[in-house]
Structures are given as C-alpha cells and as structure tokens.
Amino acid sequence: MRALLELVRAPAALSVPGDTMAGAAAAGRCPNAGLALASVLMYWSGMALNDWADREADAAVRPERPIPSGRIRPGTALGLAAALTGAGLAVAAAAGGRRGLTTAGLLAGAVWAYDLGLKRTAAGPASMAACRALDVLMGAGAQARAAVPMALAVGAHTYGISVLGRAEVTGASPATAGRALAASGAAAGLAVASSLRGDAAARAGAGVLIAGYLASTLPVQAGLRASPDPESVRRAVRLSILALIPLQAAAVAGNGRFAAAGALLCSLPVGRWLSSRMATS
C-alpha cells in the first residue's frame, strides 16, 4: 500500500480538488464534488503513468522509486494508470454530463500525451500547465470563459513547478529558479485579475490569500539560488505543489465563499505533514 501511495504521489493530490472548486467559483457556480473526485483520479493516473514511462531513467537516478525498487511491477503501474483514467472519465460523465466528459477527455489526452512524449521536449512545462488549466475549466462547466483567468493562473504556477521538476536530478541553475519565480508572479497577477468582479469583502479576502500564496512560494523558490542541490529542488517542488492551495482558495474567496475557502486551506497543513512523512520515512 505504501508503494502505491508513493506511486500516485498521494499527498500531492490534496492540491487537486481546489482546481475544480476554483473553476466553479470563478464561473459563479457551486463546487461539484464529483468533478473534484474525477480530477483526483486523473491526477493519480498521471502520476502512475509518469513512473511507468520513466522506469528506465529512474532505475539509474531514482532507484528508490516504487518501480525500479521492485515494489511495484511495471505492468501494475500501467494498468493502474489506465484504470484510474477510465474511472475519472466515468465519474466526470456522471457528475458533469456531456460537457464534463468532454473536458475530462481533453484532460486525459493531455495527461497521457505529456507522460508518453511531451514531457521530454521543450513543450513539457507548457503541456503540464495545460493539464492543470483544463482541470480548472472542468469545474467551470458551461461558464468556462469566465474561469479562463483563474485557469491561466493555475497553469502559470504549474509551469513553474514543471520547470523545477526538470532539475530534481541535476540541481537548479539561477535561470531555472528565475523562471519559477516569474511563473509564480504571473500566477498571482492572473489570480488578482480573476477576483476583480467580486465585492469589496471578496476582493479583500482574495488579496490576503494571494499574498499568502506568494509568501509560501517565493521564498522557497528564491532559496534555490543559494542552495540549488537536487534535494533542495525536490523540497521546493513538493512545497510549490501544495502552494497551489492558497491560490485556489483565493478564487473561492473572490466569489464570496469564505467558508469553502477556509475549508480548502485546512488541507494545506495536512498535505505538508503527509509530504514530509513520505519524503523522510
């Protein structure tokens, strides 16, 4: 079970339900729990497929991962990825109808394209960003256009994470850290633009959360300039993934749903604790 949890990066999945919640809030809709579950299933499928696709490279540089260590068979990982994708599509169809299934289908295609080919190209970070942007749009439903700024905000942050992820083995250069910082700044700006339609209280709440997002993201990324070693990069990636939560909560608060934003924030310390446990134990 522990190997399976490592395979799908279980703690990081706490950053996923907020995508559809942010999309729904930006579109003026109520969150859809079914679509949130579908996005988690898609995320897990992508993580399992990622490790299957990288199994040979991981054997050389990350032998502790579940597949090269022999704790998970390659066929099991691939089968799990396919099963989770199918489950995600089924849940999206049940929860969001034809539109939900269509967006989930685009998301599934983007995830598989990234893991099986685009990840190793110059388009890798942008394709990963597109995956998370589609996840936000899935939560917006028919009002997807209204959620575009927030989708781009989540996509920009994800772009920065992907840039850092490419340096997990070799360590980060100053340019890598700079690109991640620029992506986080762009994400904050787009999140501000997404919250402008709310009333004064909603805008203030969103502003506080966006400031919290920057406080949880910029220092760890800027710190890579002084400590660019692979372990520091991996820590920055883990923390940057969870930093999506205050960014998502800002979109929810920007629609006046303060209780939902607070509930979303409660998953942040849980995610950090679980991430540290799986990284050290």
N, C-alpha and C positions, 0 to 999 in steps of 0.2 A: 504493500500500500504506500509506504514512504517513497518507493521508487516511482510509482505512478504519480504521486503528488509533485515530485521533483520534475518529472517529465512534462507535465502540463503547467508548471510554474503556478501552482495553486494559490499562493498568497497574492501574486500579482493580479489574479482575476478579480480581486476586490476593487481594482481601478476600472473595471469594465462596466458594471451596471450603470454607473454615472453617465456613460456616453448616451444611452437612450433616455435617461432622465433629463440630461442637458438638452438633447434634441427636442424632447416633448415640451420642456419649459420654454425654450426659445420660440417654439411654434405656438405657444399658448394652449397646450394640451395637457391633460393629466398623464402622469407616467403610466406605462404599460408594463406590468411585472412580467408578462410572458415574453415581450420583446427583450427585456433585460436578461432573462434567462437564456434566450436564444443567442444573445451577444456573448454571454459567458461560454456557452457551448462552442461557439465559433472560435473564441479565443483559445480555449483548451485544445481544440482540434489543430489550430495553427501552431501551437507550441509542440504538440506531439509530432506533427509533420515536420516541423523545423529540425527536431532532433533526429528524425529518421533521415532527412535529406543531408544532415551534417555528420552522420555517424562516422564516416571515414576520417574526416578532418578532426572530429572530437577525439577519436582514438589516439591522435598524435598530440593534441594540445589541451584537451579537456577529458582525460581518461576517467575522471571521477563521475562523469555524466552517466545517466542510467543505462544507455545502450552500450557504450564502449566498456563499461564496468561489468557488463554481463547480467545486470539485474533485470533488464527488460530486453526481450528479443526484438530485433528489427521489425519482423512481421507483426508482432503485437502492437508496436508503436504505430505502424502504418494502418493496421486495421482499426485501432482506436481513433486515429485521425479521421478516417472515413466515417466511422460510426458516429462520432461527435458532430461531424459536418451534417450528416443526414438528420440527426436529432435536432440540430439547430435550425435547419430548414423546416422541419416538421413543426417545431414549436413556433417559429416565426409565422408560418402559414396559419396556424390555429389562433395565434394572438393578433396578427395584423392583417389577415386576409390576403388577397392577391397582391396588394401593394407591399405588405410586409414580406411576403415570399419573394417578390421581385428584388427588393433591396437586399434581402438576405442572400439571394442567389448571386447578386453582384459582389457582395462582401465575400462569400465563399470563393468565388472565382478569383478575386483579388488576393485572398489569403493563399490559395494554392499556387497562383502564379508567382507570388513573392517567394514562397518557400522552395519551389521547384526550379526557379531560374532567375527571377529578377533580383533576388537578394544579393547575388554575386556580381551585379552590374552597377554602373553609375546611377541607375534609376532605383536602386534598392531603397534608400531612405524615403524617396518620394512615394514609392509604391506602398511602403508600410504606412506612411502618413495617410494615403488614400483609404487604407483599410479602416483606420480609426475614424476618419471623416465619414465614411459610409455608415459606420456604426451609429454615429450621432444622427445622421439623416434617417436611419431606420426608425429611431424613436420619434421623429417629427411627423411621420405619416404623410398625409396629403398636403400639409403645410411645410413641406421640406424647404421651400425657398426662404422662409423666414428664419430657418435654422442654419443657413449657409455660413454666416459669420462665425457662429459657435463651432460648426463643423471644421471650418478652417483653423480656428484657434486650437482645437484638439489635434488636428492634423499637423499644425506647426510644431506643437510640443513633441508629438510623436516623431517628427522628422529629426528633432534634436536627439531624442533617445536613440534612434536608429544610427545616427552618426556616431554617437558614443559607443554603441554596441559593436561597431566595427573595430573598435580599439581595445576590446576586452582582453585580447591575447597579447597584442604588441605594446599596449600603452598609448596614451593620448599625446598628441602634439599640441602646441599652442593654438594652431589653426583649428584643430578638432574641437578643443574647448571653446574657442571663439564662435564656431558655427553653432554649437549647442546653446551658448548664451544668446546669440542672435535669434535663434528659433524660439527660445523662451520669452524673449522680449516681444517678438511678433505675436506669440500666443496671447500674452497679456493685453496687447493693444487690440487684438481682434475680439477678445472677451469683453473689453470695455465697450467696443462698438456694439456688441450684441446686447449689452444691458441698457443702452440709452433709451429704449422705448418704455422702460418701467417708470413708476412714480419715484418721488424723491427718496422714500424709505428703501425701495427696492434697489435703486441705483447705489445708495449708500452701503447697503448690505453687500451688493456685488463688489463694490470697490474695496471693502475690507477683505473680502475673500480673495480677490485678485492680488491684493498686497500680500496676503498670507501665502498665496501660490508663489509669488516672486521670492519671498523670504525663505521658502522651503526648497527652492530650485536654484536660484542664482549662486548662493554661497558654495554649495557642493560642486557645482559645475565650474565655478571660478577657481575652486581649490585644486582642480586638476592641473592648473598651470604650475603650481608648486609641487604637487605630488601626482605625476602622470603615470605611475606604475599600473599594471593591469588590475591588481586588487582594488586600487582606488577607483579605477574606471568602473569595475563591476559594482562597487558600492554606489557610485554615482548613478549608474543605470537603474539599480534597484530603487533608490530613493526618488529618482526622477519619474519612474513609472507611477509610484504612489503619489507623487506631487500632482498628478492629473486630478486627484480627488478634489482639492480646493478649487481648481479651475472649473470642474464640472459643477461643484456646489455654487460657484458664482453665477452660473447661468440659471440654476434653480432659484437662488435668492433673487436674481434680477427679474424673475417673474412673480415675485411676492410670496413664494412658497418657502418661508423661512424654516418651518418645522422640517420639511423634507430636506432642505439644505443642511440643517443640523444633524439629521439622521445620517446623511451621506458622510458628513465629516467624522462621525463616530467610527467609521470603518478605517480611518487613516491610522490611528494608533494600533489597531488590531493588525492591520497589514504590515506595519513596520515591525511589530513584535514577531509575527509569523515569518517575515522575510529574514530577520536576524537569526531566528531559530534554525531555519533551513540552511542558512549560509554558514553557520558555525557548528552545528551538531552533526 
